[in-house]
Amino acid sequence: MNIRRVNPEDVKELMRLEDGSIEHPWCEEDLIKLATDPNKAGFIAEEDGLITGYIGLSFIMDEAEIGNLVVDKDHRRQGLACRLMEEVKGFLKEQGISKVYLEVAEDNEAARELYLKTGFESFNIRKDYYGKGRNALLMVCEI
């Protein structure tokens, strides 16, 4: 497996990856910004030329926020998300960023387990963030 930065040519494949994988996919413009905006970054996991996952984030000053983490359905539970997360944490450390935040649906047990395993801690809840009765759990990780 190879992990690399997102480039604009990856956008169509990232949109395909998101389709059906996540409830609130990003639009094409958001994905392009991962490769072109100096305050955003994206990392891709590839296997034999196929994009199997990606993570997108934004950052300013000494803080960052992970916006999306998507792994292809056929490649889940193989450590790919952990590898992407570790790549991001290394990148953020190089940028002098000390904290990274994210939000996750309270009922998304697999994602919550991943984030806890990679050093995140919950610190608050956003009521009804994903719709009536679907709360977001806010999490933070010190880099």
Backbone as numpy.savetxt, mean C-alpha at the origin, in Angstrom:
# Nx Ny Nz CAx CAy CAz Cx Cy Cz
11.51 -13.14 -7.31 10.67 -11.97 -7.31 11.56 -10.72 -7.31
11.14 -9.74 -8.10 11.85 -8.48 -8.20 10.93 -7.36 -7.69
11.47 -6.45 -6.90 10.71 -5.29 -6.45 11.38 -4.05 -7.02
10.58 -3.18 -7.63 11.10 -1.97 -8.25 10.09 -0.84 -8.12
10.54 0.37 -8.45 9.65 1.54 -8.43 8.65 1.48 -9.58
7.50 2.05 -9.36 6.48 2.18 -10.39 6.95 3.17 -11.45
6.64 2.89 -12.71 6.85 3.88 -13.76 5.54 4.05 -14.53
5.39 5.14 -15.29 4.11 5.42 -15.95 3.62 4.29 -16.86
4.52 3.51 -17.43 4.11 2.42 -18.31 3.41 1.29 -17.55
3.50 1.27 -16.23 2.89 0.22 -15.41 1.40 0.45 -15.13
0.91 1.65 -15.41 -0.42 2.06 -14.93 -1.53 1.13 -15.40
-1.56 0.77 -16.65 -2.63 -0.11 -17.16 -2.64 -1.45 -16.43
-1.45 -1.99 -16.19 -1.36 -3.28 -15.48 -1.78 -3.12 -14.01
-1.46 -1.98 -13.40 -1.89 -1.74 -12.02 -3.40 -1.63 -11.93
-4.01 -0.99 -12.94 -5.47 -0.89 -12.96 -6.09 -2.28 -13.09
-5.49 -3.14 -13.90 -5.98 -4.51 -14.03 -5.87 -5.25 -12.70
-4.74 -5.04 -12.02 -4.50 -5.69 -10.74 -5.55 -5.26 -9.71
-5.87 -3.98 -9.70 -6.85 -3.47 -8.74 -8.27 -3.95 -9.04
-8.59 -4.12 -10.32 -9.95 -4.49 -10.72 -10.36 -5.80 -10.05
-11.35 -5.71 -9.21 -11.86 -6.89 -8.54 -11.07 -7.30 -7.30
-9.94 -6.64 -7.06 -9.11 -7.00 -5.90 -9.41 -6.14 -4.69
-9.77 -4.89 -4.94 -10.03 -4.00 -3.81 -11.33 -3.24 -4.03
-11.92 -2.86 -2.94 -13.24 -2.23 -2.97 -13.21 -0.82 -3.53
-12.15 -0.07 -3.25 -12.05 1.32 -3.69 -10.77 1.53 -4.48
-10.76 1.10 -5.76 -9.53 1.23 -6.55 -9.20 2.68 -6.88
-7.93 2.92 -7.11 -7.48 4.25 -7.52 -7.77 4.44 -9.00
-7.90 5.70 -9.40 -8.11 6.02 -10.81 -6.74 6.09 -11.50
-6.77 6.14 -12.82 -5.54 6.17 -13.61 -4.64 7.33 -13.21
-5.22 8.49 -12.99 -4.44 9.69 -12.62 -3.69 9.47 -11.31
-4.35 8.86 -10.33 -3.70 8.59 -9.04 -2.50 7.65 -9.22
-2.66 6.66 -10.07 -1.59 5.69 -10.30 -0.42 6.33 -11.05
-0.70 7.22 -11.99 0.37 7.93 -12.70 1.19 8.76 -11.73
0.52 9.38 -10.76 1.22 10.22 -9.78 2.23 9.43 -8.95
2.01 8.13 -8.79 2.98 7.32 -8.05 4.35 7.34 -8.72
4.36 7.57 -10.03 5.61 7.58 -10.79 6.10 8.99 -11.10
5.24 9.99 -10.96 5.61 11.33 -11.42 5.62 12.41 -10.34
4.90 12.23 -9.27 4.80 13.24 -8.21 5.95 13.05 -7.22
6.72 14.10 -6.93 7.86 13.94 -6.02 7.48 13.61 -4.58
6.21 13.76 -4.23 5.76 13.44 -2.87 4.96 12.14 -2.82
5.12 11.33 -3.86 4.46 10.02 -3.90 5.46 8.99 -4.40
5.16 7.73 -4.11 6.01 6.64 -4.60 5.18 5.38 -4.68
5.59 4.52 -5.56 4.96 3.21 -5.68 6.03 2.17 -5.93
5.80 0.99 -5.40 6.72 -0.13 -5.60 5.93 -1.31 -6.11
6.52 -2.01 -7.07 5.89 -3.13 -7.74 6.66 -4.41 -7.44
5.92 -5.48 -7.25 6.52 -6.82 -7.18 6.24 -7.49 -8.52
7.29 -8.02 -9.12 7.18 -8.70 -10.42 7.73 -10.11 -10.31
7.09 -10.99 -11.04 7.58 -12.36 -11.13 7.46 -12.80 -12.59
8.59 -13.09 -13.18 8.63 -13.48 -14.60 7.94 -12.45 -15.49
8.18 -11.16 -15.22 7.61 -10.09 -16.02 6.17 -9.75 -15.71
5.54 -10.48 -14.81 4.15 -10.23 -14.43 4.09 -9.46 -13.12
3.34 -8.36 -13.11 3.16 -7.59 -11.89 2.21 -8.36 -10.98
2.70 -8.74 -9.81 1.90 -9.55 -8.89 1.41 -8.76 -7.68
1.92 -7.55 -7.50 1.48 -6.72 -6.39 2.10 -5.35 -6.46
1.51 -4.42 -5.72 2.11 -3.09 -5.63 1.65 -2.39 -4.35
2.40 -1.38 -3.98 2.07 -0.54 -2.84 2.29 0.91 -3.25
1.34 1.77 -2.87 1.43 3.19 -3.19 1.35 4.02 -1.94
2.14 5.10 -1.93 2.18 5.94 -0.74 2.45 7.39 -1.09
2.16 8.26 -0.15 2.49 9.68 -0.27 3.26 10.06 0.99
4.05 11.12 0.86 4.85 11.55 2.00 5.11 13.05 1.93
5.25 13.64 3.10 5.59 15.06 3.22 6.29 15.25 4.56
7.33 16.06 4.52 8.15 16.31 5.70 8.63 14.98 6.28
8.26 14.64 7.52 8.77 13.40 8.11 7.70 12.34 8.32
6.57 12.45 7.57 5.49 11.49 7.70 5.05 10.99 6.32
4.53 9.76 6.31 4.03 9.15 5.08 2.71 8.45 5.35
1.98 8.19 4.27 0.74 7.44 4.37 0.68 6.43 3.24
0.41 5.20 3.59 0.21 4.16 2.60 -1.25 4.23 2.15
-1.45 4.37 0.85 -2.79 4.50 0.31 -3.38 3.18 -0.16
-2.58 2.40 -0.85 -3.04 1.12 -1.38 -1.94 0.08 -1.30
-2.35 -1.12 -1.01 -1.48 -2.29 -1.06 -2.33 -3.39 -1.69
-1.92 -3.82 -2.88 -2.72 -4.80 -3.63 -1.82 -5.95 -4.05
-2.29 -7.16 -3.80 -1.59 -8.37 -4.25 -2.58 -9.17 -5.08
-2.11 -9.64 -6.24 -2.92 -10.47 -7.12 -3.49 -11.65 -6.34
-4.74 -11.97 -6.61 -5.45 -13.04 -5.88 -4.67 -14.36 -5.86
-4.02 -14.67 -6.97 -3.28 -15.95 -7.07 -1.93 -15.93 -6.36
-1.52 -14.77 -5.83 -0.21 -14.66 -5.20 -0.29 -14.24 -3.73
-1.47 -14.30 -3.15 -1.64 -13.91 -1.74 -1.13 -15.01 -0.82
-0.83 -14.61 0.40 -0.37 -15.51 1.46 0.96 -16.19 1.11
1.81 -15.44 0.36 3.13 -15.96 0.00 4.25 -15.02 0.44
3.92 -14.03 1.28 4.92 -13.11 1.80 5.18 -11.89 0.93
4.46 -11.77 -0.16 4.67 -10.67 -1.09 4.37 -9.31 -0.45
3.26 -9.21 0.26 2.89 -7.95 0.90 3.92 -7.55 1.95
4.44 -8.51 2.69 5.50 -8.21 3.68 6.75 -7.67 2.99
7.12 -8.26 1.87 8.29 -7.80 1.12 8.10 -6.37 0.62
6.91 -6.09 0.10 6.61 -4.73 -0.36 6.67 -3.75 0.81
6.10 -4.14 1.93 6.09 -3.27 3.10 7.51 -2.99 3.59
8.36 -4.00 3.62 9.74 -3.79 4.05 10.50 -2.89 3.07
10.23 -3.03 1.78 10.85 -2.16 0.77 10.46 -0.71 1.01
9.19 -0.49 1.28 8.69 0.86 1.54 9.32 1.44 2.80
9.40 0.64 3.85 9.99 1.14 5.09 11.46 1.52 4.90
12.20 0.73 4.11 13.59 1.08 3.80 13.67 2.37 3.02
12.81 2.53 2.03 12.76 3.75 1.23 12.46 4.96 2.11
11.45 4.83 2.97 11.06 5.95 3.83 12.19 6.33 4.79
12.88 5.35 5.31 14.00 5.63 6.20 15.07 6.43 5.46
15.36 6.05 4.22 16.33 6.80 3.41 15.89 8.23 3.17
14.58 8.46 3.13 14.03 9.80 2.91 13.95 10.62 4.20
14.32 10.03 5.33 14.27 10.73 6.61 12.88 10.78 7.20
12.03 9.87 6.81 10.65 9.83 7.31 10.59 8.92 8.52
9.94 9.41 9.58 9.96 8.69 10.84 8.68 7.92 11.16
7.56 8.28 10.50 6.29 7.60 10.78 5.55 7.36 9.47
4.89 6.22 9.41 4.03 5.93 8.28 2.67 5.49 8.82
1.62 6.04 8.21 0.25 5.79 8.63 -0.49 5.00 7.56
-1.58 4.38 7.95 -2.50 3.77 7.01 -3.83 3.58 7.70
-4.84 3.29 6.90 -6.15 2.94 7.44 -6.58 1.64 6.79
-7.28 0.84 7.55 -7.72 -0.47 7.08 -9.12 -0.72 7.61
-9.93 -1.40 6.81 -11.27 -1.74 7.27 -11.16 -2.63 8.51
-11.91 -2.28 9.51 -11.87 -3.00 10.78 -12.16 -4.49 10.61
-12.97 -4.84 9.60 -13.34 -6.23 9.38 -12.39 -6.97 8.41
-11.32 -6.32 7.98 -10.35 -6.95 7.07 -9.25 -7.60 7.91
-9.54 -8.79 8.40 -8.63 -9.48 9.32 -7.27 -9.79 8.71
-7.25 -10.20 7.45 -5.98 -10.55 6.80 -5.06 -9.33 6.72
-5.62 -8.20 6.33 -4.81 -6.98 6.23 -4.36 -6.52 7.62
-5.25 -6.58 8.59 -4.87 -6.17 9.95 -3.72 -7.03 10.47
-3.78 -8.33 10.23 -2.70 -9.24 10.66 -1.38 -8.87 10.00
-1.43 -8.58 8.70 -0.24 -8.17 7.98 0.37 -6.92 8.60
-0.46 -5.92 8.83 0.06 -4.65 9.35 0.63 -4.81 10.76
-0.02 -5.59 11.60 0.53 -5.85 12.93 1.87 -6.58 12.82
1.94 -7.54 11.92 3.17 -8.32 11.72 4.33 -7.44 11.23
4.01 -6.37 10.49 5.06 -5.51 9.94 5.31 -4.26 10.78
4.82 -4.26 12.03 5.19 -3.21 12.97 4.19 -2.10 13.19
3.01 -2.20 12.63 1.99 -1.16 12.81 1.22 -1.40 14.10
0.75 -0.30 14.67 -0.11 -0.34 15.86 -1.34 0.51 15.59
-2.49 0.07 16.07 -3.70 0.88 15.89 -3.73 1.99 16.93
-4.29 3.14 16.53 -4.35 4.26 17.46 -5.70 4.98 17.46
-6.59 4.64 16.51 -7.89 5.29 16.50 -8.81 4.57 15.52
-10.08 4.98 15.52 -11.09 4.42 14.61 -11.83 5.57 13.95
-12.11 5.41 12.64 -12.99 6.34 11.92 -14.30 5.61 11.69
-15.32 6.06 12.38 -16.64 5.43 12.30 -17.22 5.59 10.89
-17.80 4.52 10.38 -18.53 4.51 9.11 -17.69 4.97 7.91
-16.39 4.87 7.99 -15.51 5.36 6.92 -15.73 4.62 5.61
-15.99 3.32 5.69 -16.19 2.51 4.49 -17.68 2.26 4.22
-18.54 3.07 4.82 -19.99 2.92 4.69 -20.60 2.68 6.06
-21.88 2.74 6.12 -22.60 2.58 7.40 -22.20 1.28 8.08
-21.68 1.41 9.31 -21.31 0.25 10.10 -19.94 -0.35 9.76
-19.22 0.24 8.81 -17.89 -0.27 8.41 -16.84 0.75 8.78
-16.20 0.52 9.89 -15.22 1.46 10.43 -13.84 1.23 9.84
-13.03 2.29 9.86 -11.63 2.20 9.48 -10.79 2.22 10.76
-9.85 1.34 10.82 -8.90 1.31 11.91 -7.67 2.09 11.44
-7.27 3.11 12.20 -6.10 3.92 11.86 -4.88 3.30 12.53
-3.80 3.17 11.76 -2.61 2.51 12.26 -1.37 3.35 11.94
-0.32 3.17 12.75 0.91 3.91 12.55 2.09 2.97 12.83
3.18 3.24 12.14 4.42 2.50 12.36 5.58 3.49 12.45
6.37 3.36 13.49 7.59 4.18 13.62 8.67 3.55 12.77
9.33 4.36 11.97 10.38 3.86 11.08 11.71 3.89 11.81
